[in-house]
Each structure stands twice: as C-alpha cells, then as structure tokens.
Amino acid sequence: MRRRDFLGALAGLAVSGAAGAAAPMLTRRVPAGGEAVPVIGLGTWQTFDVGGDAAARVPLKEVLGVLFESGARVVDSSPMYGTSESVVGDLCSELGICQPLFLATKVWTQGRDEGIRQMERSIERMRAGRMDLMQIHNLVDVETHTRTLQAWKAEGRVRYLGITHYTASAHAAVERWMRTRQYDFVQINYSLEEPHAADTLLPLARDLGIAVMINRPFANGGMFRRVRGKALPAWAGELGIRSWAQYFLKWIVAHPAVTCVIPATGKPAHMKDNAGAGLGPTPDEAGRRRMAKFYDAL
C-alpha cells in the first residue's frame, strides 16, 4: 500500500485508535540506565517551529497525542529549531503528558556560560523540570559542554548526555568522541539511503554501551521521491509493513544497536503511520539484506 493510500485509511481514526493502541510498541534498553525506550519517537526539525500560531498548533497537538497513545515516548528538539522547544512544551503541558514523555534537546552555542543559559532556557521551554537527554548539537564546542553536562548529570539536572551529528562526513569526529566514553547517547543519521553509520559507529556503540538515536531516517524526504508510484514487495506484509515509511523505519529499528528513531512530522496521520513500524515482527539480518537489496534496485 502506498503511503498516501494508507494515510487516507487512517484519517478517520481517533487518537484512541492510533497505531499501537492494541499492542505494545517494541522497546530497547538504554545501556547507561537500563530503562526501556520505545523504538519510534518524534523529531521536530522544520515541523514544530510555528510560534504562537494557534491554527498551526492544532495538528501538532494531535501529533503529540497520537505519539503518546501509540506507545511512543521520545520527543527530540533543539534551540536551533526556532520555537519548536516552546511549542513542544506548551502542547505537552496542555495534554498533560510532559512527565511521561522522554524529552530530549540540545545545546548549540559556544562558551560555557552561554551554553548554561541556553540549556536552562531549553529546559524551561520544554517544561521538562529535569531534562531526560541533553545533547551537544553537531559537536559545537563539545569539550566545554561535556564538562558542564557531566556536572549537571551528577547533580541530577539531566538524566543522560549525548552528542549528535547529521552527516556521514562527521562520523570520524563522532567516533573520536564516542571513544572517550563520556556519553550515554549518540544521535546520527542512518537509513537505507545513508547506511554509512553501520560501518563503524553502530558496532562501536554496541561495544561501548552507548544508546543510539537515529535522525534523517528518510534522508530528508528523498527516499519517498525514489519510491513514488512503486509498490511494496509482496513479502513486506509478512513483517506487518503497510507503507514505505514503515518499510524504511522497520529496517532501521531492526539493527540491534539502534535504540530509537526520530522521524520529524507535523501531520497526525504520518505519526500514526510511523508508529506502526514499532509494532509486530522485525526482520532478521537476512531480512534486512533482502530489504536493502530491493530498495537499491528501485
């Protein structure tokens, strides 16, 4: 089934009927703390930056409601994303779900004092109280912010600290910092279109006990353009895959090093669709190779 057809079928469902309401979503353990995190989350890049626009906030509130009802929990943002942190905080507060969500954001500035100010604003905007995960965005002033976050974790102001990047060209730098063993999470790009993280970073994360959050699971939308008008393979149904989004996401979450994937969306139907990738069977390694071979041949 094509994504637009599947979304049309979902359009009439209430939040209580969201994908995953009748079955638990797959979870993965965070090595540093042992807690279980649902494998599908939500990114907010270019989707939640709507400021105080009441009309634009309506579907975003529904997205968060669908996320929660589906069994997902992780919401990732950044001060780089305009007003996204504030929008997330306001809407999750209205829904009364801020506390059970796993809230993650980033520090994206130079200098210790400015970093502290920015992180304190982020915590306030996201209504987090104590931030679940604070990450150093794209390794900006990583050494300085790592020292601050280590102190904050010891004080209980953040639960986990991590580093992020979104391009394969930065993977060598990410690897160097991972090897310092200072981080609980790493956030990197990984998809059928951009599979390079599997060469080094994903195995290294397993070896070092670092949780992995995946960004750019659809390669900024380019993967949907590649499969437009093309049917899913008949065998995809054996894995419970009903859309290309679920095909792409299920391939990612089946990698044993992946903790959570955070596709960004501002559309409730897309959130329902994405959440479906966290349900049902996952492919084994042979199945993942089969999925990659089929995609590469398109």
Backbone as CSV, one residue per row, in Angstrom:
resi,resn,N_x,N_y,N_z,CA_x,CA_y,CA_z,C_x,C_y,C_z
1,MET,0.840,-1.192,0.000,0.000,0.000,0.000,0.873,1.238,0.000
2,ARG,0.528,2.203,-0.880,1.294,3.438,-0.927,0.987,4.300,0.296
3,ARG,1.970,5.183,0.654,1.820,5.981,1.878,0.541,6.803,1.852
4,ARG,0.225,7.460,0.731,-0.959,8.316,0.723,-2.245,7.503,0.865
5,ASP,-2.256,6.253,0.339,-3.436,5.402,0.486,-3.590,4.956,1.937
6,PHE,-2.457,4.577,2.541,-2.507,4.150,3.930,-2.939,5.291,4.835
7,LEU,-2.427,6.498,4.563,-2.787,7.649,5.384,-4.257,7.986,5.224
8,GLY,-4.786,7.807,4.033,-6.203,8.038,3.834,-7.050,7.100,4.672
9,ALA,-6.610,5.849,4.777,-7.334,4.887,5.593,-7.265,5.236,7.071
10,LEU,-6.179,5.876,7.462,-6.007,6.259,8.861,-6.735,7.539,9.228
11,ALA,-7.074,8.340,8.248,-7.545,9.692,8.505,-8.769,9.732,9.396
12,GLY,-9.615,8.714,9.323,-10.831,8.727,10.116,-10.670,8.195,11.511
13,LEU,-9.474,7.723,11.857,-9.283,7.154,13.178,-9.123,8.232,14.229
14,ALA,-9.701,8.037,15.393,-9.470,8.927,16.528,-8.127,8.588,17.141
15,VAL,-7.648,9.477,18.012,-6.364,9.233,18.657,-6.379,7.911,19.405
16,SER,-7.516,7.572,20.012,-7.585,6.332,20.767,-7.435,5.114,19.888
17,GLY,-7.602,5.299,18.575,-7.431,4.190,17.654,-6.118,4.229,16.944
18,ALA,-5.157,5.001,17.452,-3.863,5.148,16.792,-3.147,3.821,16.719
19,ALA,-2.232,3.732,15.734,-1.457,2.509,15.575,-0.754,2.178,16.869
20,GLY,-0.884,0.950,17.306,-0.190,0.532,18.510,-1.037,0.532,19.751
21,ALA,-2.319,1.033,19.662,-3.149,1.098,20.853,-3.449,-0.294,21.397
22,ALA,-3.528,-1.292,20.518,-3.900,-2.633,20.942,-2.697,-3.527,21.178
23,ALA,-1.514,-3.049,20.924,-0.323,-3.873,21.075,0.831,-3.005,21.525
24,PRO,1.734,-3.555,22.344,2.857,-2.742,22.824,3.868,-2.473,21.721
25,MET,4.437,-1.285,21.758,5.488,-0.944,20.817,6.803,-1.590,21.273
26,LEU,7.600,-2.009,20.307,8.923,-2.548,20.589,9.750,-1.513,21.355
27,THR,10.493,-1.964,22.339,11.367,-1.077,23.110,12.798,-1.605,23.080
28,ARG,13.724,-0.706,23.390,15.134,-1.068,23.547,15.654,-0.460,24.852
29,ARG,16.583,-1.135,25.451,17.151,-0.666,26.713,18.233,0.392,26.478
30,VAL,18.245,1.409,27.325,19.329,2.390,27.333,20.444,1.793,28.190
31,PRO,21.592,1.488,27.613,22.634,0.804,28.385,23.023,1.520,29.681
32,ALA,23.063,2.848,29.649,23.533,3.583,30.827,22.564,3.516,31.996
33,GLY,21.279,3.325,31.720,20.316,3.320,32.816,19.450,2.082,32.877
34,GLY,19.389,1.347,31.781,18.609,0.127,31.762,17.138,0.297,31.469
35,GLU,16.674,1.547,31.361,15.247,1.737,31.104,14.897,1.396,29.662
36,ALA,13.652,1.022,29.452,13.174,0.664,28.123,12.624,1.900,27.422
37,VAL,13.066,2.123,26.185,12.633,3.268,25.391,11.946,2.746,24.123
38,PRO,10.744,3.223,23.792,10.097,2.807,22.546,10.942,3.179,21.333
39,VAL,10.944,2.313,20.329,11.865,2.480,19.203,11.462,3.590,18.241
40,ILE,10.212,4.016,18.257,9.768,5.115,17.394,9.532,6.346,18.245
41,GLY,10.130,7.466,17.838,9.932,8.731,18.523,9.544,9.807,17.530
42,LEU,9.802,11.051,17.897,9.393,12.194,17.081,10.482,13.248,17.059
43,GLY,10.881,13.648,15.865,11.749,14.808,15.701,10.907,16.044,15.413
44,THR,11.487,17.226,15.626,10.716,18.466,15.477,11.353,19.456,14.510
45,TRP,12.409,19.050,13.826,13.076,19.923,12.851,12.112,20.295,11.729
46,GLN,11.917,21.602,11.517,11.090,22.165,10.443,9.603,21.827,10.552
47,THR,9.164,21.266,11.639,7.753,20.901,11.768,7.057,21.594,12.937
48,PHE,7.761,21.831,14.035,7.139,22.423,15.220,7.492,23.900,15.396
49,ASP,8.180,24.493,14.453,8.574,25.904,14.546,7.437,26.798,14.050
50,VAL,6.352,26.867,14.830,5.163,27.638,14.420,4.858,28.778,15.372
51,GLY,5.683,28.992,16.382,5.461,30.103,17.293,4.107,30.009,17.977
52,GLY,3.434,31.164,18.069,2.144,31.222,18.741,0.958,31.054,17.825
53,ASP,1.173,30.635,16.596,0.088,30.460,15.624,-0.859,29.361,16.110
54,ALA,-2.032,29.767,16.607,-2.957,28.811,17.215,-3.430,27.761,16.218
55,ALA,-3.720,28.186,14.996,-4.209,27.231,13.999,-3.137,26.215,13.639
56,ALA,-1.879,26.673,13.521,-0.789,25.768,13.171,-0.479,24.804,14.304
57,ARG,-0.821,25.180,15.521,-0.555,24.310,16.666,-1.550,23.158,16.783
58,VAL,-2.713,23.301,16.193,-3.760,22.277,16.351,-3.299,20.901,15.888
59,PRO,-2.801,20.753,14.649,-2.353,19.415,14.238,-1.130,18.934,15.015
60,LEU,-0.288,19.857,15.480,0.896,19.455,16.238,0.504,18.885,17.598
61,LYS,-0.534,19.451,18.184,-1.044,18.887,19.438,-1.566,17.479,19.208
62,GLU,-2.216,17.273,18.068,-2.710,15.936,17.744,-1.553,14.974,17.489
63,VAL,-0.485,15.465,16.846,0.693,14.623,16.634,1.212,14.099,17.967
64,LEU,1.330,14.984,18.955,1.823,14.562,20.262,0.851,13.596,20.930
65,GLY,-0.446,13.822,20.739,-1.426,12.897,21.293,-1.333,11.527,20.660
66,VAL,-1.163,11.492,19.345,-1.017,10.215,18.643,0.253,9.510,19.086
67,LEU,1.347,10.264,19.192,2.608,9.696,19.668,2.405,8.995,21.002
68,PHE,1.762,9.678,21.928,1.586,9.135,23.272,0.675,7.918,23.262
69,GLU,-0.438,8.006,22.551,-1.388,6.898,22.518,-0.822,5.683,21.799
70,SER,0.107,5.888,20.896,0.696,4.771,20.159,1.704,3.998,20.989
71,GLY,2.080,4.555,22.126,3.096,3.915,22.962,4.473,4.495,22.779
72,ALA,4.624,5.460,21.874,5.905,6.144,21.704,6.092,7.151,22.840
73,ARG,7.340,7.576,23.065,7.601,8.498,24.173,8.649,9.567,23.841
74,VAL,9.600,9.297,22.987,10.741,10.192,22.792,10.369,11.353,21.881
75,VAL,10.632,12.571,22.328,10.461,13.781,21.520,11.779,14.543,21.565
76,ASP,12.333,14.820,20.392,13.654,15.446,20.289,13.534,16.831,19.662
77,SER,14.239,17.800,20.236,14.205,19.156,19.690,15.590,19.795,19.816
78,SER,15.631,21.117,19.611,16.888,21.860,19.703,16.575,23.349,19.673
79,PRO,17.396,24.181,20.330,17.232,25.634,20.178,17.485,26.077,18.742
80,MET,18.166,25.252,17.949,18.367,25.548,16.531,17.051,25.528,15.761
81,TYR,16.035,24.856,16.301,14.781,24.658,15.592,13.763,25.761,15.868
82,GLY,14.210,26.979,16.023,13.298,28.101,16.213,12.486,27.971,17.491
83,THR,11.168,28.016,17.354,10.281,27.967,18.523,9.845,26.549,18.880
84,SER,10.454,25.551,18.279,9.985,24.172,18.462,9.970,23.734,19.926
85,GLU,11.008,24.078,20.683,11.043,23.667,22.087,9.837,24.213,22.850
86,SER,9.537,25.484,22.650,8.408,26.093,23.352,7.084,25.479,22.920
87,VAL,6.953,25.203,21.636,5.717,24.606,21.134,5.526,23.213,21.726
88,VAL,6.580,22.425,21.753,6.502,21.097,22.379,6.096,21.227,23.842
89,GLY,6.758,22.126,24.575,6.458,22.283,25.990,5.031,22.714,26.243
90,ASP,4.565,23.703,25.477,3.194,24.188,25.661,2.174,23.092,25.383
91,LEU,2.372,22.376,24.271,1.365,21.397,23.852,1.381,20.151,24.729
92,CYS,2.555,19.704,25.141,2.568,18.526,26.011,2.003,18.878,27.378
93,SER,2.156,20.145,27.797,1.554,20.589,29.046,0.029,20.608,28.935
94,GLU,-0.476,21.103,27.816,-1.930,21.100,27.602,-2.499,19.687,27.608
95,LEU,-1.726,18.745,27.057,-2.164,17.355,27.011,-1.925,16.611,28.319
96,GLY,-1.113,17.207,29.188,-0.801,16.571,30.462,0.126,15.382,30.338
97,ILE,1.034,15.420,29.339,1.901,14.265,29.098,3.388,14.606,29.185
98,CYS,3.737,15.794,29.673,5.157,16.169,29.722,5.966,15.190,30.560
99,GLN,5.445,14.798,31.703,6.226,13.951,32.604,6.476,12.558,32.035
100,PRO,5.476,11.878,31.479,5.777,10.537,30.950,6.563,10.529,29.650
101,LEU,6.629,11.669,28.938,7.439,11.701,27.727,8.930,11.635,28.081
102,PHE,9.714,11.158,27.133,11.166,11.196,27.232,11.606,12.374,26.378
103,LEU,11.926,13.501,27.045,12.213,14.746,26.343,13.721,14.912,26.146
104,ALA,14.076,15.217,24.902,15.486,15.389,24.537,15.652,16.697,23.775
105,THR,16.708,17.413,24.070,17.043,18.591,23.283,18.565,18.711,23.229
106,LYS,19.046,19.885,22.829,20.471,20.015,22.552,20.987,21.386,22.996
107,VAL,22.293,21.484,23.105,22.954,22.768,23.291,23.691,23.071,21.997
108,TRP,23.517,24.305,21.522,24.003,24.663,20.189,24.561,26.083,20.233
109,THR,25.693,26.241,20.925,26.304,27.556,21.059,27.738,27.370,21.530
110,GLN,28.475,28.469,21.565,29.864,28.450,22.009,29.955,29.005,23.427
111,GLY,30.853,28.437,24.221,31.161,29.001,25.533,30.366,28.380,26.668
112,ARG,31.029,28.281,27.815,30.406,27.654,28.981,29.184,28.418,29.463
113,ASP,29.328,29.714,29.692,28.221,30.479,30.270,27.032,30.563,29.327
114,GLU,27.297,30.792,28.044,26.194,30.850,27.094,25.538,29.477,26.948
115,GLY,26.352,28.425,27.027,25.784,27.086,26.981,24.850,26.824,28.147
116,ILE,25.262,27.232,29.321,24.413,27.060,30.506,23.117,27.837,30.344
117,ARG,23.204,29.090,29.896,21.996,29.893,29.708,21.062,29.238,28.694
118,GLN,21.634,28.749,27.591,20.805,28.147,26.560,20.129,26.879,27.071
119,MET,20.855,26.045,27.764,20.261,24.803,28.265,19.196,25.073,29.313
120,GLU,19.408,26.064,30.163,18.382,26.407,31.154,17.112,26.906,30.473
121,ARG,17.269,27.695,29.396,16.088,28.144,28.644,15.372,26.958,28.014
122,SER,16.138,26.028,27.468,15.532,24.869,26.815,14.721,24.035,27.793
123,ILE,15.257,23.808,28.971,14.546,23.031,29.986,13.249,23.732,30.374
124,GLU,13.319,25.050,30.523,12.118,25.810,30.867,11.096,25.758,29.735
125,ARG,11.543,25.940,28.498,10.622,25.956,27.363,9.936,24.614,27.152
126,MET,10.653,23.530,27.395,10.074,22.206,27.165,9.325,21.667,28.385
127,ARG,9.240,22.472,29.439,8.517,22.090,30.658,9.059,20.774,31.207
128,ALA,10.371,20.615,31.133,10.969,19.326,31.459,11.258,19.151,32.945
129,GLY,11.486,20.246,33.673,11.911,20.101,35.058,13.339,19.589,35.098
130,ARG,13.484,18.316,34.834,14.792,17.690,34.643,14.790,17.090,33.242
131,MET,15.749,17.489,32.406,15.781,17.014,31.030,16.233,15.560,30.985
132,ASP,15.497,14.758,30.232,15.885,13.351,30.110,17.217,13.212,29.378
133,LEU,17.351,13.929,28.265,18.581,13.823,27.470,18.975,15.191,26.935
134,MET,20.183,15.626,27.261,20.742,16.853,26.701,21.933,16.460,25.837
135,GLN,21.892,16.914,24.570,22.907,16.524,23.598,23.675,17.747,23.099
136,ILE,24.902,17.528,22.704,25.715,18.603,22.142,25.529,18.564,20.632
137,HIS,24.845,19.582,20.126,24.376,19.603,18.743,25.540,19.772,17.765
138,ASN,25.685,18.779,16.887,26.701,18.819,15.828,28.101,19.078,16.357
139,LEU,28.354,18.622,17.598,29.683,18.709,18.224,30.164,20.149,18.422
140,VAL,29.241,21.101,18.491,29.628,22.505,18.682,30.181,22.712,20.098
141,ASP,31.432,23.126,20.203,32.119,23.358,21.476,31.928,22.157,22.411
142,VAL,32.157,20.982,21.852,31.817,19.743,22.546,32.578,19.565,23.847
143,GLU,33.847,19.941,23.886,34.626,19.742,25.107,34.083,20.577,26.260
144,THR,33.754,21.832,25.968,33.224,22.727,27.006,31.899,22.214,27.547
145,HIS,30.972,21.906,26.672,29.633,21.489,27.106,29.645,20.108,27.756
146,THR,30.575,19.265,27.363,30.675,17.953,28.013,30.985,18.116,29.492
147,ARG,31.901,19.018,29.817,32.232,19.245,31.231,31.004,19.728,32.006
148,THR,30.266,20.663,31.418,29.066,21.171,32.087,28.047,20.056,32.293
149,LEU,27.823,19.266,31.258,26.799,18.232,31.340,27.184,17.094,32.274
150,GLN,28.447,16.805,32.385,28.857,15.802,33.358,28.529,16.267,34.781
151,ALA,28.754,17.547,35.031,28.413,18.099,36.342,26.908,18.110,36.548
152,TRP,26.171,18.485,35.526,24.706,18.519,35.623,24.135,17.127,35.853
153,LYS,24.700,16.126,35.210,24.213,14.764,35.423,24.468,14.338,36.865
154,ALA,25.637,14.659,37.392,25.954,14.317,38.778,25.001,15.008,39.751
155,GLU,24.549,16.205,39.375,23.632,16.974,40.222,22.170,16.580,40.002
156,GLY,21.902,15.753,39.003,20.539,15.342,38.716,19.753,16.314,37.864
157,ARG,20.423,17.263,37.209,19.718,18.238,36.372,19.392,17.667,34.997
158,VAL,20.175,16.709,34.537,19.868,15.951,33.321,20.089,14.470,33.650
159,ARG,19.362,13.609,32.938,19.491,12.177,33.194,20.586,11.552,32.337
160,TYR,20.663,11.988,31.079,21.645,11.445,30.145,22.261,12.582,29.349
161,LEU,23.497,12.380,28.873,24.119,13.336,27.971,24.566,12.621,26.708
162,GLY,24.603,13.391,25.612,24.959,12.776,24.344,25.560,13.769,23.373
163,ILE,25.926,13.266,22.207,26.453,14.078,21.111,25.670,13.745,19.852
164,THR,25.626,14.697,18.913,24.859,14.484,17.695,25.617,14.972,16.469
165,HIS,25.236,14.394,15.333,25.556,14.965,14.030,24.618,14.365,13.005
166,TYR,24.580,14.972,11.812,23.598,14.542,10.827,24.220,14.205,9.472
167,THR,25.539,14.205,9.367,26.176,13.899,8.086,27.246,12.834,8.264
168,ALA,27.413,12.008,7.217,28.438,10.967,7.259,29.833,11.561,7.311
169,SER,30.014,12.766,6.789,31.340,13.383,6.792,31.842,13.669,8.203
170,ALA,30.933,13.699,9.177,31.317,13.956,10.565,31.471,12.684,11.380
171,HIS,31.253,11.535,10.772,31.275,10.292,11.553,32.631,10.021,12.201
172,ALA,33.725,10.384,11.545,35.041,10.152,12.148,35.197,10.967,13.427
173,ALA,34.723,12.208,13.403,34.794,13.043,14.608,33.878,12.495,15.697
174,VAL,32.687,12.058,15.306,31.770,11.450,16.277,32.425,10.228,16.913
175,GLU,33.061,9.410,16.095,33.732,8.220,16.616,34.795,8.580,17.643
176,ARG,35.581,9.613,17.374,36.637,10.001,18.319,36.049,10.366,19.676
177,TRP,34.944,11.092,19.670,34.339,11.492,20.931,33.641,10.320,21.613
178,MET,33.048,9.422,20.845,32.459,8.227,21.453,33.506,7.428,22.211
179,ARG,34.691,7.348,21.650,35.745,6.542,22.268,36.250,7.129,23.588
180,THR,35.880,8.361,23.904,36.240,8.925,25.206,35.350,8.376,26.325
181,ARG,34.301,7.663,25.949,33.398,7.001,26.909,32.749,7.983,27.885
182,GLN,32.393,9.156,27.406,31.766,10.163,28.258,30.261,10.297,28.011
183,TYR,29.714,9.564,27.039,28.346,9.837,26.590,27.437,8.624,26.733
184,ASP,26.192,8.912,27.082,25.173,7.877,27.208,24.456,7.628,25.888
185,PHE,24.364,8.674,25.047,23.664,8.606,23.770,24.532,9.191,22.663
186,VAL,24.329,8.682,21.460,24.827,9.334,20.255,23.660,9.409,19.284
187,GLN,23.499,10.548,18.640,22.454,10.720,17.625,23.119,10.942,16.267
188,ILE,22.798,10.081,15.309,23.443,10.110,13.999,22.440,9.801,12.899
189,ASN,22.828,10.114,11.671,21.994,9.787,10.518,22.216,8.340,10.099
190,TYR,21.113,7.688,9.723,21.196,6.293,9.281,19.900,5.941,8.560
191,SER,20.016,5.379,7.383,18.845,4.987,6.603,19.294,4.085,5.465
192,LEU,18.333,3.544,4.729,18.664,2.773,3.536,19.411,3.622,2.516
193,GLU,19.170,4.918,2.525,19.849,5.822,1.600,21.203,6.263,2.129
194,GLU,21.352,6.328,3.441,22.585,6.771,4.090,23.010,5.738,5.145
195,PRO,23.488,4.567,4.708,23.739,3.458,5.636,25.120,3.452,6.293
196,HIS,25.899,4.521,6.109,27.316,4.501,6.476,27.571,4.287,7.967
197,ALA,26.631,4.663,8.827,26.847,4.510,10.267,27.052,3.058,10.668
198,ALA,26.550,2.138,9.857,26.701,0.714,10.188,28.139,0.232,10.026
199,ASP,28.960,0.993,9.315,30.339,0.572,9.102,31.149,0.585,10.396
200,THR,30.993,1.656,11.167,31.807,1.816,12.383,30.991,2.224,13.601
201,LEU,30.157,3.255,13.454,29.524,3.861,14.628,28.543,2.938,15.335
202,LEU,27.718,2.222,14.599,26.743,1.354,15.257,27.419,0.194,15.992
203,PRO,28.381,-0.500,15.374,29.080,-1.534,16.149,29.821,-0.974,17.355
204,LEU,30.408,0.209,17.195,31.127,0.826,18.304,30.177,1.158,19.446
205,ALA,28.994,1.664,19.116,28.016,1.989,20.156,27.638,0.747,20.962
206,ARG,27.474,-0.380,20.283,27.163,-1.627,20.997,28.332,-2.019,21.901
207,ASP,29.544,-1.905,21.395,30.717,-2.291,22.180,30.885,-1.421,23.420
208,LEU,30.589,-0.133,23.284,30.811,0.812,24.377,29.600,0.998,25.277
209,GLY,28.454,0.419,24.896,27.252,0.591,25.705,26.658,1.987,25.588
210,ILE,26.594,2.511,24.359,26.027,3.840,24.101,24.709,3.662,23.364
211,ALA,23.653,4.292,23.853,22.365,4.260,23.176,22.452,5.068,21.886
212,VAL,21.681,4.663,20.876,21.744,5.302,19.562,20.374,5.833,19.165
213,MET,20.331,7.125,18.884,19.138,7.771,18.339,19.415,8.103,16.876
214,ILE,18.470,7.784,16.001,18.683,7.946,14.566,17.887,9.130,14.029
215,ASN,18.603,10.039,13.346,17.944,11.134,12.633,18.018,10.890,11.120
216,ARG,17.315,11.682,10.367,17.260,11.592,8.905,16.906,10.174,8.413
217,PRO,15.888,9.541,8.993,15.558,8.178,8.566,15.009,8.099,7.155
218,PHE,14.520,9.236,6.634,14.003,9.279,5.264,14.905,10.095,4.338
219,ALA,16.142,10.380,4.810,17.099,11.163,4.013,16.477,12.464,3.535
220,ASN,15.847,13.172,4.466,15.235,14.467,4.177,14.128,14.360,3.119
221,GLY,13.457,13.230,3.084,12.330,13.043,2.174,12.693,12.470,0.823
222,GLY,13.978,12.402,0.525,14.386,11.924,-0.790,14.005,10.483,-1.063
223,MET,13.877,9.679,-0.016,13.545,8.281,-0.210,12.115,8.095,-0.704
224,PHE,11.217,8.965,-0.278,9.831,8.876,-0.761,9.741,9.245,-2.243
225,ARG,10.567,10.198,-2.643,10.580,10.534,-4.080,11.075,9.348,-4.903
226,ARG,12.010,8.612,-4.349,12.566,7.458,-5.071,11.536,6.349,-5.266
227,VAL,10.642,6.160,-4.297,9.689,5.041,-4.386,8.311,5.487,-4.867
228,ARG,8.176,6.762,-5.220,6.863,7.255,-5.641,6.316,6.421,-6.806
229,GLY,5.086,5.960,-6.635,4.441,5.177,-7.676,4.842,3.721,-7.706
230,LYS,5.716,3.299,-6.798,6.183,1.918,-6.777,5.524,1.150,-5.635
231,ALA,5.189,-0.094,-5.891,4.520,-0.916,-4.898,5.513,-1.568,-3.953
232,LEU,5.080,-1.783,-2.732,5.872,-2.559,-1.789,5.997,-3.996,-2.285
233,PRO,7.082,-4.681,-1.933,7.169,-6.104,-2.283,6.095,-6.891,-1.536
234,ALA,5.620,-7.945,-2.144,4.553,-8.730,-1.530,4.957,-9.261,-0.161
235,TRP,6.237,-9.607,0.005,6.687,-10.180,1.271,6.763,-9.165,2.416
236,ALA,6.606,-7.870,2.123,6.638,-6.871,3.197,5.508,-7.103,4.199
237,GLY,4.390,-7.622,3.714,3.273,-7.883,4.603,3.589,-8.889,5.693
238,GLU,4.548,-9.776,5.438,4.941,-10.755,6.445,5.557,-10.083,7.671
239,LEU,6.059,-8.882,7.481,6.658,-8.113,8.575,5.703,-7.060,9.122
240,GLY,4.463,-7.096,8.674,3.492,-6.112,9.133,3.682,-4.739,8.516
241,ILE,4.416,-4.659,7.423,4.716,-3.383,6.767,3.580,-3.022,5.823
242,ARG,2.996,-1.838,6.026,1.850,-1.420,5.230,2.098,-0.121,4.471
243,SER,3.302,0.422,4.565,3.625,1.661,3.856,5.130,1.742,3.670
244,TRP,5.572,2.608,2.772,7.009,2.783,2.575,7.668,3.369,3.828
245,ALA,6.976,4.248,4.526,7.558,4.797,5.758,7.857,3.672,6.745
246,GLN,6.931,2.745,6.893,7.159,1.630,7.800,8.282,0.728,7.302
247,TYR,8.397,0.563,6.005,9.500,-0.216,5.420,10.837,0.404,5.805
248,PHE,10.949,1.728,5.605,12.204,2.419,5.910,12.534,2.368,7.399
249,LEU,11.526,2.610,8.233,11.762,2.674,9.671,12.022,1.296,10.269
250,LYS,11.289,0.295,9.805,11.470,-1.046,10.369,12.861,-1.587,10.041
251,TRP,13.380,-1.257,8.859,14.753,-1.650,8.525,15.736,-1.051,9.519
252,ILE,15.513,0.192,9.918,16.412,0.859,10.871,16.304,0.235,12.253
253,VAL,15.086,0.125,12.789,14.946,-0.331,14.180,15.329,-1.793,14.336
254,ALA,15.398,-2.537,13.227,15.826,-3.932,13.317,17.320,-4.064,13.585
255,HIS,18.080,-2.994,13.383,19.507,-3.065,13.710,19.651,-3.123,15.230
256,PRO,20.361,-4.092,15.762,20.408,-4.266,17.217,21.056,-3.129,17.991
257,ALA,21.809,-2.268,17.336,22.436,-1.153,18.043,21.512,0.050,18.174
258,VAL,20.432,0.091,17.402,19.547,1.254,17.378,18.602,1.222,18.569
259,THR,18.549,2.334,19.285,17.649,2.466,20.427,16.331,3.099,20.025
260,CYS,16.393,4.156,19.226,15.189,4.889,18.852,15.445,5.658,17.573
261,VAL,14.408,5.799,16.744,14.499,6.599,15.527,13.478,7.718,15.624
262,ILE,13.844,8.921,15.153,13.011,10.107,15.417,12.614,10.822,14.115
263,PRO,11.753,10.233,13.303,11.285,10.943,12.112,10.505,12.185,12.512
264,ALA,10.790,13.296,11.856,10.072,14.540,12.139,8.785,14.584,11.331
265,THR,7.717,15.051,11.947,6.471,15.242,11.229,5.591,16.230,11.972
266,GLY,4.766,16.930,11.218,3.752,17.792,11.800,2.363,17.329,11.433
267,LYS,2.251,16.092,10.924,0.972,15.565,10.455,0.565,14.355,11.288
268,PRO,-0.597,14.407,11.920,-1.038,13.286,12.760,-1.072,11.948,12.023
269,ALA,-1.538,11.950,10.768,-1.605,10.692,10.020,-0.222,10.106,9.793
270,HIS,0.767,10.969,9.571,2.135,10.477,9.409,2.651,9.886,10.719
271,MET,2.296,10.513,11.842,2.717,9.983,13.133,2.134,8.591,13.349
272,LYS,0.852,8.403,13.002,0.223,7.084,13.131,0.936,6.064,12.242
273,ASP,1.220,6.471,11.038,1.906,5.597,10.097,3.279,5.208,10.632
274,ASN,4.049,6.203,11.069,5.390,5.934,11.587,5.356,4.997,12.791
275,ALA,4.390,5.230,13.672,4.302,4.409,14.879,4.099,2.940,14.549
276,GLY,3.462,2.657,13.426,3.234,1.271,13.035,4.507,0.491,12.807
277,ALA,5.613,1.185,12.541,6.889,0.495,12.337,7.441,-0.089,13.630
278,GLY,6.903,0.339,14.760,7.362,-0.193,16.036,6.557,-1.384,16.510
279,LEU,5.647,-1.867,15.674,4.779,-2.974,16.037,5.119,-4.219,15.237
280,GLY,4.788,-5.365,15.792,4.900,-6.606,15.047,6.325,-7.079,14.891
281,PRO,6.524,-8.033,13.974,7.855,-8.644,13.809,8.849,-7.674,13.194
282,THR,10.122,-7.898,13.472,11.196,-7.147,12.829,12.046,-8.120,12.021
283,PRO,12.608,-7.659,10.934,13.411,-8.559,10.105,14.707,-8.952,10.805
284,ASP,15.155,-10.177,10.537,16.483,-10.576,10.991,17.507,-10.014,10.005
285,GLU,18.768,-10.346,10.182,19.802,-9.753,9.335,19.616,-10.139,7.873
286,ALA,19.212,-11.368,7.622,18.941,-11.778,6.239,17.782,-10.975,5.664
287,GLY,16.774,-10.738,6.492,15.642,-9.940,6.044,16.029,-8.506,5.753
288,ARG,16.908,-7.944,6.571,17.374,-6.582,6.331,18.157,-6.506,5.018
289,ARG,18.966,-7.518,4.749,19.692,-7.537,3.474,18.726,-7.614,2.299
290,ARG,17.684,-8.394,2.457,16.668,-8.508,1.406,15.978,-7.166,1.167
291,MET,15.652,-6.467,2.250,15.013,-5.153,2.156,15.937,-4.152,1.454
292,ALA,17.208,-4.149,1.834,18.164,-3.217,1.232,18.370,-3.521,-0.250
293,LYS,18.442,-4.790,-0.591,18.627,-5.176,-1.996,17.450,-4.726,-2.832
294,PHE,16.236,-4.899,-2.306,15.041,-4.485,-3.046,15.039,-2.965,-3.258
295,TYR,15.359,-2.224,-2.181,15.376,-0.751,-2.289,16.449,-0.293,-3.264
296,ASP,17.629,-0.873,-3.205,18.731,-0.451,-4.067,18.415,-0.688,-5.549
297,ALA,17.566,-1.669,-5.811,17.234,-1.994,-7.199,16.166,-1.092,-7.796
298,LEU,15.535,-0.273,-6.956,14.446,0.598,-7.453,14.986,1.715,-8.335
